Amino acid sequence: MSFLVFNLITKDTKKVTSDWQVCNASTGYHLGVVGWYTGWRRYVYHPSWPQMLDAGCMREIANFAEAETNKRKEQAK
C-alpha cells in the first residue's frame, strides 16, 4: 500500500532532470520535492519542513529516488 503520491512538476525546458512533488496519498498534503542534486549525481528528497516519517514512507521515497536516479544514469549513457 502506498502512502505517498509523486507528481511530476512541469519540466523546465532548460533542465535535463525532472522534479516531483511528494504528497500524502490520502490528503494530498505537500510534503516535499524529489529533485536532482548535482553534487551527489542523484535524486534526493527535499522536505518542505522538519517532518516525522515512518520507515515505510522513507523507504517509499528512497525507492522512488533510487529508481529515478537509475533511469537518469541509463539515459545519460
N, C-alpha and C positions, 0 to 999 in steps of 0.2 A: 504494500500500500504506500502510495506516495503522499507525502505531506506538503510538498513544495511544487510550484509551477515555475518553469523557466521560460520567460517571454523574451523573444528576440527584440532588441531595441533597434529601431531603424538604423541601418548601417550607414555611416558616413562614407561617401564615395572616395574620400581621401585615405581612409583607413583600410588596411589589409585584413585586420581582425574584426571580430564581432563582439558585442556586449549583450548580456542577458540580464533582465530584471528578475530577481528571485522574490517570489511572493508565496504567502501561505495559501495552500490549495483551498482551504475551506472559507477563508475570509477575504482573500485577495490582498491582504495587508503586505505592503512593500517591506522586505527585509534587507535587501542589499543588491549588489550587482556582481556578476561574474564577468571579469574582463581580463584582457591580456596584460601581463606585466613583463615588459621588455627585459628588465634586469635579470629575471629568472627564466625567461624564454618559455613561459607557460601561462595558462589561465589561472587566476586566483579569485578568491571571494573578497569583496569589499563590503563589509557590513555597514548599514546606514547609521548605526549607533551601537553602543555596547549591548550585547544580546545574550540570552541564555538559549542554547540549542542542545537537544539531546543527541545521543550517539547516532540515532537513525537519521536525523536531519543533517548532521555534519557529514555522515557517510554519503548521503544523497548528493550533497553539494560537492564533496570531494570526488565522487564517481563522475559527476557531470563535468567538472573542471578537467579531470584527467582524460575523459573521452574526447572533449573538445580540443585539448592540447594535442592528443594523438592525431586527430583529424587534421589539425593545422600543420603539424610537422609532416604528415603524409602529403598534404597539398604542396608544401614548400619544396618537396623533392623534385 
